[in-house]
Amino acid sequence: MKQISNEKFGQFLVELRKEKEMTQKELAEKLFVSDKTVSKWECGVSQTKGY
């Protein structure tokens, strides 16, 4: 499986979230994580677990 950088994943997540017209909080609720976690993902600060 090919891995992408945290920065690329973050940019992808921002684009997808905005395309769906969702806030970070709304996305976080759907994923059962905090909005701070979504923010970290989008900034490329935190790595996601490979689920």
C-alpha positions in Angstrom: 0.0 0.0 0.0 1.3 3.4 -1.0 1.5 6.0 1.8 1.0 9.7 1.3 2.5 12.5 3.4 0.6 14.0 6.3 0.5 17.3 4.4 -1.0 15.8 1.2 -3.6 13.9 3.3 -4.4 17.1 5.2 -5.0 19.1 1.9 -7.1 16.3 0.5 -9.2 16.3 3.7 -9.7 20.0 3.6 -10.8 19.9 0.0 -13.2 17.0 0.5 -14.7 18.6 3.7 -15.3 21.9 2.0 -16.7 20.2 -1.1 -19.3 18.6 1.2 -19.8 22.0 2.9 -19.0 20.6 6.3 -17.3 22.2 9.3 -14.4 20.6 11.1 -16.8 20.0 14.0 -19.4 18.3 11.8 -16.7 16.0 10.3 -15.3 15.2 13.7 -18.8 14.1 14.9 -19.2 11.8 12.0 -15.8 10.2 12.6 -16.2 10.1 16.4 -13.1 12.3 17.0 -12.6 15.8 18.3 -12.6 18.8 16.1 -9.0 19.5 17.3 -8.0 16.1 15.8 -9.5 17.1 12.4 -7.7 20.3 12.6 -4.4 18.5 13.3 -5.0 16.2 10.4 -5.7 19.1 8.0 -2.6 20.9 9.1 -0.5 17.8 8.6 0.5 17.8 12.3 -0.9 14.4 13.3 -0.8 11.1 11.4 -3.9 9.1 11.0 -4.0 5.4 12.0 -4.2 3.0 9.1 -7.8 1.8 9.6 
